[in-house]
């Protein structure tokens, strides 16, 4: 099973094609990728990238605690079981 980050969930739809959030009626969900400093080795700095996913999406995906892989496909980030 895979969970596409860009998919609508619970039938939620973006308010417009340019909006970066989805309206769940009572909940407005903002998601963005965050860059976090990891370590510095010599003069080279390393970063990790993080994203907070909605609890219900993670629970329903049945991917919690599993090894995952991420790939880029047609401008979308896809997270799926390895």
N, C-alpha and C positions, 0 to 999 in steps of 0.2 A: 504494500500500500504506500502511496506517496501522497504528500500534502503540498500542493503548490501554494507558494506564498501569495501569489497574486489572485487566487481563486476567491470568489465570493463565498460566504459561509452563512448558513441559516437564511439563504435567499436575500441577503443584504446586498445592496447595490451602491456603487459610488454615486454621490450627488451629481457629479459631472465627470467627464473624461479626464479632467485635469486635477480633480481633488485627490489628495493623498490620504483620505480617510473614508471609512464606510459608516453608514448610519444604521444602527441596530435598533432604532426606535428609542430606547431608553439609554443607549450606550453609543458613544462616538469613540471609535478605536483609531488611535494614531500609531502607526508603526514606521520605524525608520532604522536603518543600519547605523550603528554607532562604532566609531573607531576608538579603541582603548589601547594605551601604551602597555606593552608586555614586558620588554626587557631591553637592555642596551649591552651589546657585546663589542667591546672596543669602541669604534666610532659609529657602528651600525645600530640603528634603532629598529626594533621589531614591534609590530602592532597586531592585535587581535580584532576581529570584527564581531559585534554582538547584535542580536535582535531579540526583542521581547515578543513572545508569541502569546496569543490569548489562551487562557487556561482550558477552555472548552475545546478549542482546536487541537491542543496537545493531547488532552485526554481521549478525545474521539479518534485521533489518528492511530492510537495504539503503538506509538513510536517511542514513548518515554523510556529511557534506559537502554535503548537499542543503539547499535552502531549505525550511523547515518552517513550518507554522502550527499554532497550538494553539487549541482551542475547548472550551467547557464544554457538556456534553450530559448531562442527567439526573444531575447530581452527579458526573460523571466528567470528567477532563481527557483530551482526545484530541489526540494529536500526529500530524500527517499531512503528507505531501508537498504543497507549495504548487502 
